Amino acid sequence: MSASAPKAIGQSDALEPSSCDSAASALAIVRDGVITGEGPTTSGRVHFSRVLDADDVAWCARILTASALDHMPVSRAEAEALFAIDQAATERHDDGRFDDLLAKAVAHHTAAASGLPVPPRSVALAQDTDIASWAPANARGVRTDVLEWVAKQMRGKRQGNRTLKAMVATLVGVSVLPLSQLPSMIDIGM
């Protein structure tokens, strides 16, 4: 993220979440900025509509790892907001960082919603933390309804997130399938 971006609007209450709901709302502001190329998360820099760049990803990470949320699991609303950002962006200039953040946030929500332990967000969502070091490695203990929700989010949408696809494939026990077959497997299996 550029050094001026967080300081330019860092005092905005809307972008300083104190709850999962306010974080989901802040992520919606990022999504709107991605769609239009305008708004508080794009001010002070050139931003083209429908482009997700490194600054947008830094805003998402900053929102998701706000200190008030660090020991809360990623909520479904936050994960859905990230999926909405993913769908809004038709072009990427983030070196894969958003895909990593999305996969980790979905894994964090999936595990926590299933009653499995998850590390603090500052650890789980960190760019240098390997998702395999804490995310569920198989479906044992993961609730079926949560897996169905993830499958629904991925079904019929332009998803290029190989990390997320591989995680879902592993959780539903079909990691041997090629990733290109995952969407149809989810449609059949759920």
C-alpha positions, 0 to 999 in steps of 0.5 A: 500500500502506498504510504500516503493512502492509509494516512489520507483516510485512516481516520475514517470510522467506516474504515476502522472496524470495531466489529465483524459487521463494520468490517464487512461494511468497510470491505463493501467500500473497498468493493465500490472503489474497485468497481468505480475507481472512485471513493475513499480507498482510491483517493489520492491515486490513479485507480481504474474501474474494475481493477484490483491493485495492491493498495486495494488488497492492503485496505482489505488486509488492514480492515480484516486485521484491525486490532479490535477484530484480531481474536474474532474469527472471520465472519460469513459477512466478511468472507462474502464481502471478499467474494464480492470484491473478487467478482468485482475485479476484472483485472488484477495488479496485486501479484496474487495477494488478494487470492491468498487473503481470500483463501485464508479468510475463507479457511478461517471462517470455515474452521471457526464456524465448524468449531475448530480452533483458529489463530488470531487474524494477525497470524492467519491472514499474514502474507508470510503465514502458510495456510497449511500451517493452521487451516483444516487439512481434511473434512474431519470436524468441518460442518457440511453446511459451511462447506456447502456455503463455500461451494455455493460462493464458488459455483458458477463464478469466475474463480481463478483462486487455485489456493481456495479451490485446492483447499475446498477440494481437500476438505471435501476429500477429492484433492486428486481431481484436477482443479478444472473439475472442481466446480462440477464436482461441487455441483454434483456432490452437494 
